[in-house]
């Protein structure tokens, strides 16, 4: 496969996944902001949202003080913000258009229709009328894109590059979400909290789980109260949890094995090592050494993995 084609496929799926992840985080932040809480906690909530995508400098340069309405505008409609929903879905559609020949008609029509419908919703004020419903629509279109890909595409190299982009992006986002959100609530780790704080913490942990569609999964797996240790275990080490770090890295390793070439041995080795550490790791060891340190290192390694994939497969070889 031409490296240019692989690049477009890889980034089409990454942008689609990123749009969904952004919608998930915005939806949870919006719903959490409706709960009774102090102004300081509300401010921390929206700052944390920007911090997940490392966008605080870009936001403050454009909008100054952190105001919920401006944060939502910045993360949804601002085409100059590369992590906004508009920018991500535009990028997904442009990459899909560049490689229409490598996609089935259904995949292209799904991507194109998503972009056209997004513009209609934005211009028609659907986001302002009901932000929650708008975020659910973005998630639905991402689910639809993945479902159409699985249901209509030949499972050749093009298919595996699409999957690589999806799961590398998912691993990155889940790690960022965990790192920022675990910093926001510390009473479970650092001493007792009063009744008000415990109630807020319950909704906070519930919101984290809902942001990755894991609330019902948590209840099914643990059948007990929500604790930060178990939330971390579910979203880091459980391979049967679809959006966990382990599940994402397992998919990256599997798809790399299929498309591997004479240049990709080191990238495959690094991905395999990360997957093995998650497969045989224990949450008590991770928490003992420090969750923030673990997730920071994991994000660095995911970025390095992305650079390796780009170098091995996506950058055109000069003649």
N, C-alpha and C positions, 0 to 999 in steps of 0.2 A: 504494500500500500504506500502511496505517496505520503511523505511526511506532512505536506501541507494539508492533505485531506484528513489525516489522523489528528492534526492540530485543531481543525475546525470541529471535528466530532467531539474531541476531548473537551473543548471549551463550550460547545453547545450544551453538553450535559452538566458541566460545572456551573454555568450561568443559571440553568433551570433549577438546579439544586440550591444554589445560593438564593435565588428569589424565594423559593419555598422556605428556606431557613430564616430569611429576613422576615417573611410574613409570620412565621411561627413566633419569633422573638417579639415582634411588634404586637401581635395579638395578646400574648401573655402580659407584656408590659402595660398595654392599654387596659386589660381587665383588672390587673393588680392595682393600677392607679385609681380604680373606682372604689377600692376598699378604704375604710377609715384608717388614716395613718398621718403621721406628722409631716410637716413640710420638708424636713430634712430627709426623711425616708423616701418621700416622693421624688425629691431632687436626686437622691442616690440611685433610685430606680432608673431614671432616664439617663443619667450619666453612665451607669453600668451598661445600658443598652448600646450606647455609642462606643464604650470601651471595648465591647466584644469584637467589634469590627475595626478597632483602632482608628476611630473617626472623630475623636474629640477635637484634635487640632483643626481638622477641616471644617467641622461644624462651627466652632467658636470663631474662626476666621470669617465665616460667612454670616453667622447669626448672633454671635455674642453669647449672652446668657442662655442657659439651658431652660427652654420653655417647652412643655409637652407638645403643643400644637406645632411648633417649629421643628421639633425633633421628628414628629410624624411626617411632616411635609418633606423634610430633608431625606428621610429614609424611604419614602414612597415615591415622590414625584420628581425629585431633583435629578435630572439627567446627568448632571456633572458629578454626582456622587456615584462612584463605580459599584457601590454595594446597594444602591437603591433598587427597589423593585422594578421601576421603569427602566433603569440602565441595564439590569440583569436580563430582563425579558427581551429588551431590544438586542442585547448582545447574543442571546440564544437564537433569536430569529435570524440575525445577520449571519451567524456561523452556519445555521441550517441552510440558508439560501445559497451560501457559497458551495455547499456539497450536496445539493438536491439529488444528484445522480447516485449518491451513496446511501440515500435514505429511501424508505418506502413512501408512497404517496400519502399514506395515513399519517406518518410521522411529520412530514412537511406541513400537511394541512393542519395538524394539531398545533404546531409551533406558530404557523402564520395566523391561525384563528385566535390563538391566545394573545398575540400582539395587537391584532385589530380590535378584539373585544376589550383589551386593557385600555386602549385609547378611548373607546366609547364610554367605558365606565368612568375614567378619569374626567373626561369632558362633561359627562352627564351628572357628575357630583355624587356618584355611588359611594366613593370613599368617605366623603364628608357626612353623608346621611347615615351610614352604618359601617364604621371601620371594621368591626368584627366580621360582618358578612363579606366584606371585600377581602380580608385576609383569608377567610375560608375558601373563597373563589380562587385565590392564587395557589393555595395548597392543592385544591382539586385539580387545577390545570397541570401542576407538576406531577401529581399522581397519574393523571391521564396520559401525560407524555411518556412516563416510564412504562405504563401498562401497554400502550400502543407499541412501544419499542419491543417489549418482550413478546407481544402477541403477533407481530407482523414482520419482524426483521430476521433475516438469515443470521445465524449466530457465527458470523465470520469475524475477521479482524476489526471491521468497522463497528460491529456490535460491542466487541470487547473494549475498544477505546471509549465508547460511550459509557460503559459501565465503570471504567477506570476513573473517568472524570467525576461521575456521580459519587462514588464512594470515597475518593480522596477528599472531595469538598465536604462530604458529610463528616468524615473523621475530624477535619479541621474545625468545622463549626461546633460539633459536640464538645470538643476539648475547650474551645473558647467559651462556650456557654457555661460549662462546669467551672472553669477557672474564675470567671467573673461572678457567677451566682453564689459560689461557695464563700467568696469573700464578703458577700453582702449580709449573710446571716452567720454569726459566730457564737451565739449563745450556746448552741449544742456542743461546741467544741471547747469553749472557754468559760465554763462555769454555768450556774443556773440562771434561768430567766424568770421574770415574773409572769403572771397569768396572761397579761396582755401581750407580752413578747412571745410567749409560747404559742398563742393563738395566731399571731402574725407569722411566726416561723412555719406553722403548719400550712398556712396558705401559700407561703413562699415556696416551700418544698413541693407542694402540690402543683404550683405554677410551673416549676422547673420540669416536673414530670410531664405535665400536659403539653409543654412546649415541644417535647419530642414524642408525643403520643404514647407516653409510658405510664400514665396514671393507672389505667386498668390492668396493665401488665404487672405493675408493682403489686397491686392487690392480689393478683392471681399467684404471683411467685412467693411473696412473703406473708400474706394474710395477717398483717400486723400494722402497728402504727408506722408512720413514715419517719425514718431516721436518716440523717445525712450519710452515715456509713453505708446503709443499704442503697440509697440513691446513687452514691458513687460506685458501689459494686455493680449495680444494674447497668449504669451507663458507661462503665469502663470495661468490665471484665466479662459480662454475660454475652456469649456469642449468639444466643437465641433471641436477644433483644435487637431488633432490626437497625436501630440507630446508635448502638453502642460503638465504642472505639474498637473493640475486638471484632464485632461483626463487620465493620467497615474495612478494617485492615485485612481480614480474611478474604473479602471480596477483591481487594486490591491485589493481594498475592495471587489469587486464583486467576485473575484476568491477565496479570503480568506474565504468568507462566505460559499462557496461550500465545501471547504476542511477542514473547521474548526473542531477541536476536543476538548476534555476536557481540554487540556493544552493551547489552543490558545486564550482564552478570552481576555487577556490583550493586546496581539498583535493586535487582531481585533479592540479593543477599540481605540488603538493609531492610527491605520490606518484610522478608521472612523472619529476620531477627526481631523486629518490632512485633510481629504477629505472635511469635513464640513467647515473648515476654508477657504479652497479654493473655495468652492461652494458659500459661503456667504460673502467672502471678497471683498474689493474694492481696485482698484489699487492706488487710491489717498492715502489711509491709509497706504498701503505698502510703497509707495515712501516717505511719510511723516516720517515714522519711520526709513527708511533707507533700500534700496534694498539689500545692501551687508549683513546687519545684518539679514534680513529676509531669504536670500538664504543660509547663513551660518548655521542658525538654521535649515532650511529645510533639508540641507544635513546631519546634525547631526542626525536629526530625521529619515531620510531615512536609514542611516547606522544602527541606533538602530532598525528600523523595519526589516532590513535584518537579524540582529542578532537574533531578536525575531522569525522570520520565521525559521531560522536555528535551534534554540533551540526547537521550538515547533514541527517541522516536519522532519527536515533533519538529526539530530544527532541520531545515533542508540541508543536505550535505552538499558543500560547494564542489564544483567540478574541478 
